[in-house]
Amino acid sequence: MSRQNIFDDPYFFSSYQELRSGKNFNELLEQPAMRALLPDIRGKKVLDIGCGSGINCLEFSSQAQRVLGIDISTKMLMSAMKENSAPNIEYRLLDMEKLDEIDEAFDLIYSSLAFHYAVDFPRLIAQCFSHLNRGGILLFSQEHPITTCSVNTESRYVKDEEGNVFFKMADYQAEGERHIRWFVDDVIHQHRKLETIINTLTAAGFTIQSCTEPCPDRKAIRQLPRLANELIKPSFIIFKAVKGD
Amino acid sequence: MSRQNIFDDPYFFSSYQELRSGKNFNELLEQPAMRALLPDIRGKKVLDIGCGSGINCLEFSSQAQRVLGIDISTKMLMSAMKENSAPNIEYRLLDMEKLDEIDEAFDLIYSSLAFHYAVDFPRLIAQCFSHLNRGGILLFSQEHPITTCSVNTESRYVKDEEGNVFFKMADYQAEGERHIRWFVDDVIHQHRKLETIINTLTAAGFTIQSCTEPCPDRKAIRQLPRLANELIKPSFIIFKAVKGD
């Protein structure tokens, strides 16, 4: 079975490009939180898992010694090579669940909103660990378990009689595939409990440094009013973990 | 201002005693998960924060060298001293936010469902850290942030048109006091984001060993059918952290 690759669906790709270019949850919420957690990468080696169109790789390349960006989408990588290339960036078509095909170690492994697609999470995290130098950092964001948990995702925000808005959640304890409507139908995310994320990190040998559940500020909500929903429940969660020495 | 002490409210106390004696969420869900995480305490010193009627202190006392149980409820401690005393257990009337009044260090600090009452969480966690020996363990359970977050807690479970049951949540990003109806009105819990719990532990110097979001098994649900709600969303979260050496 080949890996799910919605990013090469023509309709998905154009809608997604549009989304990523404008004022959106990534630019206003997840990316600022990720940037605030970046370690010093001057002269270091960086692996970007699920690098997409390479925006972050280009940013890393101004300080890092070498950047390797991997993705499963040919379209994304073509866009990356065209728009965000630099002499010290290499883009490679590679499934994040096949890190064993990479024969080098890094000081930072970075991944923005990709890990909720990984099927074998313990293997992914163990391979991140083995591809980090001592003292190396794993920094990743993914959909929050509160967001991924529900099997039925129709009409998730409800208003009660007094006008208070709530978020409906269910199925938290049942880990596994979730079929989610996102531009194109039937995008498959993997729901994992918070417990599983944390315990997988520690079991692999990582020391958790911090966790972030990004919260929009007033300015961001003014730019994109829909972000106010993030005050009700977080869409994303970020972990920063270190391979201790 | 004196600390909130609902446990000495006469109505609350009798209802609570009844609850704790029967088949309930604590006995069937939280306590088994906590027991599974207990470190070896043979010959060690244990502090039980919010020890209540001392059931756990008595259990610890069969192996530990010394057990100190603290609680803010005189009624609870009287019950503990009457029913669960042992030569190596000391019960003391003390607010968990005044650990600085304790002049000794422990190998295990244990706390079952008390930390969501703490107002100054960073101070509590820092004081736990300073009252642990090197290699000592902090093991605590508290209400899950998903459970504490909503300001309005009326009718939290809703059924949609197809009969699916959902849990309504809101206000996740707004930390602080929550007034909750629990036997007696207006019990005050403190809502803290997961981010805050994790980052407070690491900022204090703790290494997080594991996180548990207890899930009932079939047998427990047969004994208490209401536990099936726990499959929808977890009520409790447990952290085990070590003071590294």
Contacts between the chains, C-beta under 8 A, distances in Angstrom:
chain1	res1	chain2	res2	distance
A	146	B	146	6.4
A	146	B	169	7.4
A	146	B	172	7.6
A	149	B	233	7.8
A	150	B	166	7.4
A	152	B	160	7.4
A	152	B	162	7.7
A	152	B	164	5.6
A	155	B	160	7.8
A	158	B	158	7.3
A	158	B	168	7.0
A	160	B	152	7.5
A	160	B	155	7.8
A	160	B	168	7.9
A	162	B	152	7.7
A	164	B	152	5.6
A	164	B	170	6.6
A	165	B	170	6.7
A	166	B	150	7.4
A	166	B	168	3.9
A	166	B	169	6.4
A	166	B	170	4.8
A	167	B	168	7.3
A	167	B	169	5.4
A	167	B	170	6.5
A	168	B	158	7.0
A	168	B	160	7.9
A	168	B	166	3.9
A	168	B	167	7.3
A	168	B	168	6.3
A	169	B	146	7.4
A	169	B	166	6.4
A	169	B	167	5.4
A	169	B	169	6.0
A	169	B	232	7.4
A	169	B	233	5.9
A	170	B	164	6.6
A	170	B	165	6.6
A	170	B	166	4.8
A	170	B	167	6.5
A	170	B	232	4.9
A	170	B	233	7.4
A	171	B	231	7.2
A	171	B	232	6.8
A	172	B	146	7.6
A	172	B	213	7.7
A	172	B	231	7.4
A	172	B	232	6.4
A	172	B	233	4.8
A	172	B	234	6.1
A	173	B	213	7.6
A	173	B	215	4.5
A	173	B	230	6.9
A	173	B	231	4.7
A	173	B	232	7.9
A	173	B	234	7.0
A	174	B	231	6.8
A	193	B	213	5.5
A	193	B	234	8.0
A	194	B	194	6.7
A	194	B	211	6.3
A	194	B	213	6.3
A	194	B	237	7.8
A	195	B	210	7.9
A	195	B	211	5.0
A	195	B	212	5.6
A	195	B	213	4.5
A	198	B	208	6.7
A	198	B	210	7.0
A	198	B	211	4.1
A	199	B	210	5.3
A	199	B	211	6.3
A	202	B	208	6.6
A	202	B	209	6.1
A	202	B	210	6.3
A	207	B	207	5.8
A	207	B	208	8.0
A	208	B	198	6.7
A	208	B	202	6.6
A	208	B	207	8.0
A	208	B	208	5.1
A	209	B	202	6.1
A	210	B	195	8.0
A	210	B	198	7.0
A	210	B	199	5.3
A	210	B	202	6.3
A	211	B	194	6.3
A	211	B	195	5.0
A	211	B	198	4.1
A	211	B	199	6.3
A	212	B	195	5.6
A	213	B	172	7.7
A	213	B	173	7.5
A	213	B	193	5.4
A	213	B	194	6.3
A	213	B	195	4.5
A	215	B	173	4.5
A	230	B	173	6.9
A	231	B	171	7.2
A	231	B	172	7.4
A	231	B	173	4.7
A	231	B	174	6.8
A	232	B	169	7.4
A	232	B	170	4.9
A	232	B	171	6.8
A	232	B	172	6.4
A	232	B	173	7.9
A	233	B	149	7.8
A	233	B	169	5.9
A	233	B	170	7.5
A	233	B	172	4.8
A	234	B	172	6.1
A	234	B	173	7.0
A	234	B	193	7.9
A	237	B	194	7.8
